[in-house]
Amino acid sequence: MANCLFPAGIEKVSGTLSKSTIVTSKGVITKRVIACVRNGKQKIYIREDKPRCTKPTEGEIAARSSFAFMASEVSRRMANGDKRPRKLIWAEVKAEFKKGDTHAEV
């Protein structure tokens, strides 16, 4: 990471400055040059996104499915008029899910 000084007018640049994509036999690799301001200093760093090489474990798949269920249940309750903060609804749904009561009341 480097400290950068930009000319006046663009001294607070933030976001992707450049992006390149490389297609390989294992998938698509995306390289980005990103600028951001942290602690009053302009920072530039390079980010490289690579495809995953391993398959998700059973634990990861279970965590993803439980998260998907809980997120959809929270959204459903909020759409049905529950005015409580999302955090409280999420905690309630999580407690119900852990008890094994995965059927939502209609």
N, CA, C and O of each residue as an XYZ file, in Angstrom:
424
protein
N       0.846     -1.153      0.000
C       0.000      0.000      0.000
C       0.901      1.228      0.000
O       1.961      1.233      0.627
N       0.477      2.253     -0.698
C       1.292      3.460     -0.817
C       0.494      4.683     -0.398
O      -0.719      4.745     -0.597
N       1.190      5.658      0.186
C       0.580      6.960      0.456
C       0.724      7.788     -0.812
O       1.810      7.872     -1.386
N      -0.367      8.397     -1.246
C      -0.351      9.152     -2.495
C      -0.838     10.573     -2.255
O      -1.737     10.804     -1.446
N      -0.242     11.515     -2.960
C      -0.700     12.897     -2.939
C      -1.221     13.248     -4.324
O      -0.473     13.227     -5.301
N      -2.506     13.570     -4.403
C      -3.119     13.943     -5.667
C      -3.202     15.461     -5.758
O      -3.199     16.141     -4.732
N      -3.277     16.001     -6.976
C      -3.418     17.452     -7.135
C      -4.748     17.948     -6.561
O      -5.688     17.174     -6.380
N      -4.809     19.247     -6.281
C      -6.028     19.855     -5.736
C      -7.189     19.598     -6.687
O      -7.028     19.643     -7.907
N      -8.340     19.333     -6.128
C      -9.526     19.050     -6.931
C      -9.849     17.571     -6.975
O     -11.017     17.187     -7.048
N      -8.816     16.735     -6.929
C      -9.045     15.290     -6.897
C      -8.290     14.652     -5.733
O      -7.923     13.479     -5.788
N      -8.063     15.439     -4.676
C      -7.275     14.931     -3.565
C      -7.990     13.855     -2.756
O      -7.345     13.133     -1.995
N      -9.293     13.734     -2.901
C     -10.048     12.736     -2.143
C     -10.669     11.696     -3.086
O     -11.862     11.408     -2.991
N      -9.875     11.144     -3.980
C     -10.346     10.134     -4.917
C     -10.680      8.868     -4.147
O      -9.946      8.476     -3.240
N     -11.793      8.222     -4.506
C     -12.201      6.997     -3.846
C     -12.839      6.073     -4.864
O     -13.648      6.506     -5.684
N     -12.477      4.805     -4.811
C     -13.082      3.817     -5.697
C     -12.050      3.146     -6.592
O     -10.845      3.266     -6.371
N     -12.546      2.432     -7.614
C     -11.683      1.694     -8.526
C     -11.101      2.632     -9.566
O     -11.835      3.307    -10.288
N      -9.773      2.671     -9.637
C      -9.098      3.511    -10.620
C      -8.908      2.768    -11.937
O      -9.031      3.363    -13.007
N      -8.611      1.474    -11.866
C      -8.486      0.673    -13.080
C      -8.853     -0.769    -12.768
O      -8.775     -1.215    -11.623
N      -9.252     -1.485    -13.803
C      -9.689     -2.862    -13.632
C      -9.290     -3.638    -14.872
O      -9.518     -3.185    -15.994
N      -8.695     -4.809    -14.675
C      -8.365     -5.673    -15.809
C      -8.817     -7.085    -15.492
O      -8.762     -7.522    -14.343
N      -9.259     -7.790    -16.508
C      -9.780     -9.135    -16.349
C      -8.960    -10.095    -17.196
O      -8.698     -9.834    -18.371
N      -8.559    -11.205    -16.592
C      -7.795    -12.227    -17.274
C      -8.584    -13.522    -17.194
O      -8.988    -13.941    -16.110
N      -8.808    -14.162    -18.349
C      -9.524    -15.430    -18.390
C      -8.492    -16.554    -18.447
O      -7.646    -16.586    -19.340
N      -8.570    -17.479    -17.481
C      -7.657    -18.616    -17.431
C      -8.463    -19.904    -17.481
O      -9.694    -19.879    -17.497
N      -7.764    -21.022    -17.504
C      -8.454    -22.311    -17.524
C      -9.182    -22.580    -16.212
O     -10.141    -23.352    -16.186
N      -8.735    -21.948    -15.113
C      -9.371    -22.136    -13.809
C     -10.484    -21.143    -13.544
O     -11.197    -21.280    -12.550
N     -10.658    -20.150    -14.397
C     -11.704    -19.156    -14.196
C     -11.213    -17.763    -14.540
O     -10.189    -17.594    -15.201
N     -11.950    -16.780    -14.087
C     -11.650    -15.378    -14.392
C     -10.938    -14.742    -13.198
O     -11.396    -14.852    -12.060
N      -9.821    -14.082    -13.470
C      -9.078    -13.347    -12.449
C      -9.257    -11.861    -12.741
O      -9.000    -11.409    -13.857
N      -9.692    -11.112    -11.750
C      -9.903     -9.679    -11.908
C      -8.913     -8.935    -11.023
O      -8.844     -9.183     -9.819
N      -8.140     -8.018    -11.620
C      -7.194     -7.193    -10.884
C      -7.715     -5.760    -10.883
O      -8.080     -5.222    -11.928
N      -7.747     -5.145     -9.693
C      -8.228     -3.774     -9.561
C      -7.195     -2.930     -8.828
O      -6.529     -3.408     -7.909
N      -7.066     -1.681     -9.235
C      -6.307     -0.687     -8.494
C      -7.347      0.196     -7.822
O      -8.149      0.845     -8.493
N      -7.329      0.214     -6.485
C      -8.378      0.871     -5.712
C      -7.784      1.989     -4.872
O      -6.721      1.833     -4.272
N      -8.481      3.118     -4.837
C      -8.073      4.254     -4.013
C      -9.111      4.474     -2.923
O     -10.309      4.313     -3.155
N      -8.650      4.840     -1.744
C      -9.560      5.160     -0.647
C      -8.859      6.136      0.297
O      -7.639      6.296      0.258
N      -9.655      6.778      1.141
C      -9.121      7.709      2.127
C      -9.333      7.091      3.498
O     -10.465      6.799      3.884
N      -8.241      6.890      4.236
C      -8.314      6.344      5.582
C      -7.440      7.183      6.499
O      -6.290      7.481      6.176
N      -7.985      7.557      7.628
C      -7.257      8.373      8.616
C      -6.700      9.642      7.983
O      -5.609     10.091      8.334
N      -7.455     10.219      7.046
C      -7.044     11.469      6.416
C      -5.982     11.318      5.345
O      -5.526     12.318      4.791
N      -5.572     10.082      5.035
C      -4.548      9.860      4.020
C      -5.141      9.097      2.838
O      -5.964      8.197      3.006
N      -4.704      9.477      1.647
C      -5.116      8.790      0.436
C      -4.296      7.510      0.306
O      -3.067      7.558      0.359
N      -4.958      6.367      0.137
C      -4.274      5.089     -0.004
C      -4.644      4.461     -1.348
O      -5.775      4.595     -1.816
N      -3.694      3.789     -1.951
C      -3.946      3.035     -3.180
C      -3.445      1.619     -2.943
O      -2.340      1.420     -2.438
N      -4.260      0.638     -3.309
C      -3.819     -0.742     -3.188
C      -4.355     -1.553     -4.353
O      -5.281     -1.136     -5.048
N      -3.758     -2.717     -4.554
C      -4.137     -3.610     -5.653
C      -4.899     -4.781     -5.063
O      -4.469     -5.391     -4.083
N      -6.026     -5.083     -5.666
C      -6.847     -6.204     -5.230
C      -6.962     -7.185     -6.385
O      -7.233     -6.794     -7.520
N      -6.756     -8.453     -6.089
C      -6.846     -9.485     -7.117
C      -7.881    -10.507     -6.683
O      -7.703    -11.182     -5.669
N      -8.954    -10.626     -7.440
C     -10.008    -11.589     -7.157
C      -9.776    -12.829     -7.999
O      -9.718    -12.760     -9.227
N      -9.643    -13.974     -7.319
C      -9.416    -15.241     -8.008
C     -10.586    -16.174     -7.729
O     -11.230    -16.065     -6.685
N     -10.867    -17.089     -8.651
C     -11.937    -18.047     -8.388
C     -11.521    -19.031     -7.288
O     -10.337    -19.304     -7.090
N     -12.499    -19.540     -6.602
C     -12.250    -20.500     -5.538
C     -11.768    -21.815     -6.152
O     -12.297    -22.255     -7.172
N     -10.771    -22.439     -5.537
C     -10.202    -23.681     -6.063
C     -10.810    -24.922     -5.429
O     -10.725    -26.010     -5.997
N     -11.421    -24.774     -4.262
C     -11.979    -25.928     -3.568
C     -13.499    -25.816     -3.513
O     -14.060    -24.725     -3.612
N     -14.144    -26.951     -3.355
C     -15.602    -26.956     -3.211
C     -15.961    -26.602     -1.771
O     -15.199    -26.892     -0.850
N     -17.132    -25.968     -1.575
C     -17.560    -25.642     -0.213
C     -17.757    -26.915      0.617
O     -18.238    -27.928      0.110
N     -17.382    -26.850      1.887
C     -17.576    -27.989      2.775
C     -19.056    -28.100      3.145
O     -19.842    -27.191      2.880
N     -19.420    -29.225      3.758
C     -20.811    -29.408      4.181
C     -21.201    -28.373      5.231
O     -22.342    -27.910      5.256
N     -20.261    -28.012      6.091
C     -20.526    -26.985      7.103
C     -20.813    -25.633      6.474
O     -21.712    -24.918      6.918
N     -20.047    -25.271      5.430
C     -20.287    -24.003      4.738
C     -21.648    -24.006      4.052
O     -22.368    -23.008      4.086
N     -21.997    -25.121      3.436
C     -23.291    -25.225      2.762
C     -24.423    -25.109      3.778
O     -25.426    -24.445      3.518
N     -24.265    -25.754      4.935
C     -25.289    -25.668      5.982
C     -25.416    -24.240      6.500
O     -26.526    -23.751      6.711
N     -24.281    -23.568      6.706
C     -24.315    -22.190      7.185
C     -24.991    -21.276      6.171
O     -25.766    -20.395      6.545
N     -24.700    -21.484      4.885
C     -25.323    -20.669      3.842
C     -26.830    -20.891      3.786
O     -27.594    -19.938      3.631
N     -27.260    -22.151      3.914
C     -28.696    -22.410      3.833
C     -29.426    -21.859      5.052
O     -30.538    -21.348      4.922
N     -28.809    -21.957      6.252
C     -29.472    -21.402      7.434
C     -29.529    -19.879      7.345
O     -30.532    -19.274      7.725
N     -28.459    -19.256      6.845
C     -28.476    -17.805      6.665
C     -29.549    -17.406      5.655
O     -30.269    -16.431      5.869
N     -29.661    -18.150      4.562
C     -30.664    -17.834      3.542
C     -32.075    -17.931      4.121
O     -32.922    -17.081      3.848
N     -32.324    -18.971      4.925
C     -33.643    -19.114      5.534
C     -33.936    -17.955      6.473
O     -35.005    -17.349      6.409
N     -32.973    -17.650      7.352
C     -33.202    -16.598      8.337
C     -33.368    -15.234      7.672
O     -34.210    -14.443      8.097
N     -32.587    -14.949      6.648
C     -32.705    -13.670      5.951
C     -34.068    -13.542      5.273
O     -34.692    -12.482      5.321
N     -34.529    -14.625      4.643
C     -35.829    -14.550      3.983
C     -36.966    -14.423      4.999
O     -37.962    -13.746      4.742
N     -36.813    -15.071      6.140
C     -37.840    -14.982      7.183
C     -37.895    -13.569      7.774
O     -38.981    -13.043      8.018
N     -36.743    -12.960      8.003
C     -36.705    -11.585      8.515
C     -37.344    -10.641      7.505
O     -38.140     -9.779      7.877
N     -37.003    -10.796      6.241
C     -37.589     -9.948      5.195
C     -39.098    -10.133      5.115
O     -39.839     -9.165      4.947
N     -39.556    -11.387      5.237
C     -41.000    -11.652      5.185
C     -41.720    -10.973      6.342
O     -42.782    -10.379      6.158
N     -41.130    -11.065      7.546
C     -41.771    -10.453      8.705
C     -41.815     -8.931      8.577
O     -42.805     -8.302      8.949
N     -40.750     -8.347      8.053
C     -40.732     -6.892      7.887
C     -41.740     -6.464      6.816
O     -42.376     -5.419      6.952
N     -41.889     -7.259      5.757
C     -42.852     -6.940      4.703
C     -44.286     -7.078      5.215
O     -45.195     -6.421      4.708
N     -44.488     -7.939      6.227
C     -45.829     -8.134      6.795
C     -46.150     -7.113      7.879
O     -47.171     -7.237      8.555
N     -45.295     -6.104      8.057
C     -45.646     -5.007      8.949
C     -44.958     -4.991     10.289
O     -45.293     -4.148     11.121
N     -44.007     -5.883     10.550
C     -43.278     -5.854     11.815
C     -42.395     -4.608     11.828
O     -41.509     -4.472     10.984
N     -42.626     -3.699     12.774
C     -41.936     -2.410     12.812
C     -40.705     -2.406     13.710
O     -40.036     -1.380     13.833
N     -40.399     -3.535     14.337
C     -39.226     -3.587     15.201
C     -37.956     -3.474     14.356
O     -37.984     -3.731     13.153
N     -36.849     -3.093     14.983
C     -35.586     -3.036     14.241
C     -35.194     -4.422     13.717
O     -35.473     -5.445     14.342
N     -34.550     -4.421     12.570
C     -34.140     -5.675     11.924
C     -33.302     -6.537     12.872
O     -33.421     -7.762     12.860
N     -32.465     -5.912     13.683
C     -31.590     -6.637     14.605
C     -32.403     -7.484     15.592
O     -32.040     -8.626     15.876
N     -33.501     -6.926     16.113
C     -34.338     -7.671     17.057
C     -35.076     -8.816     16.376
O     -35.195     -9.909     16.930
N     -35.566     -8.555     15.177
C     -36.266     -9.616     14.435
C     -35.281    -10.734     14.116
O     -35.612    -11.914     14.235
N     -34.063    -10.358     13.708
C     -33.041    -11.358     13.372
C     -32.735    -12.235     14.588
O     -32.630    -13.455     14.458
N     -32.592    -11.627     15.764
C     -32.298    -12.388     16.984
C     -33.428    -13.360     17.302
O     -33.178    -14.494     17.711
N     -34.673    -12.918     17.117
C     -35.822    -13.786     17.367
C     -35.852    -14.961     16.394
O     -36.071    -16.104     16.797
N     -35.631    -14.676     15.113
C     -35.638    -15.741     14.100
C     -34.492    -16.714     14.355
O     -34.659    -17.924     14.198
N     -33.336    -16.199     14.746
C     -32.186    -17.058     15.027
C     -32.477    -17.988     16.196
O     -32.132    -19.169     16.154
N     -33.120    -17.453     17.254
C     -33.467    -18.275     18.411
C     -34.459    -19.370     18.009
O     -34.326    -20.516     18.440
N     -35.447    -19.023     17.188
C     -36.415    -20.017     16.714
C     -35.728    -21.072     15.863
O     -36.043    -22.258     15.968
N     -34.801    -20.657     15.030
C     -34.100    -21.583     14.156
C     -33.252    -22.555     14.970
O     -33.209    -23.748     14.672
N     -32.574    -22.041     16.003
C     -31.729    -22.898     16.830
C     -32.550    -23.890     17.636
O     -32.082    -24.994     17.914
N     -33.787    -23.508     18.023
C     -34.658    -24.427     18.754
C     -35.202    -25.515     17.831
O     -35.699    -26.540     18.297
N     -35.106    -25.288     16.520
C     -35.611    -26.284     15.573
C     -36.988    -25.950     15.047
O     -37.560    -26.716     14.272
N     -37.525    -24.819     15.457
C     -38.845    -24.390     14.968
C     -38.625    -23.565     13.714
O     -38.655    -22.335     13.758
N     -38.398    -24.256     12.572
C     -38.085    -23.550     11.327
C     -39.337    -23.201     10.539
O     -39.233    -22.623      9.457
N     -40.518    -23.536     11.049
C     -41.742    -23.171     10.353
C     -42.216    -21.822     10.862
O     -42.457    -21.645     12.057
N     -42.345    -20.883      9.953
C     -42.767    -19.530     10.332
C     -44.270    -19.483     10.506
O     -45.018    -20.162      9.802
N     -44.702    -18.663     11.466
C     -46.143    -18.480     11.616
C     -46.637    -17.560     10.502
O     -45.976    -16.585     10.145
N     -47.781    -17.879      9.975
C     -48.300    -17.125      8.830
C     -49.195    -16.020      9.278
O     -49.723    -15.279      8.449
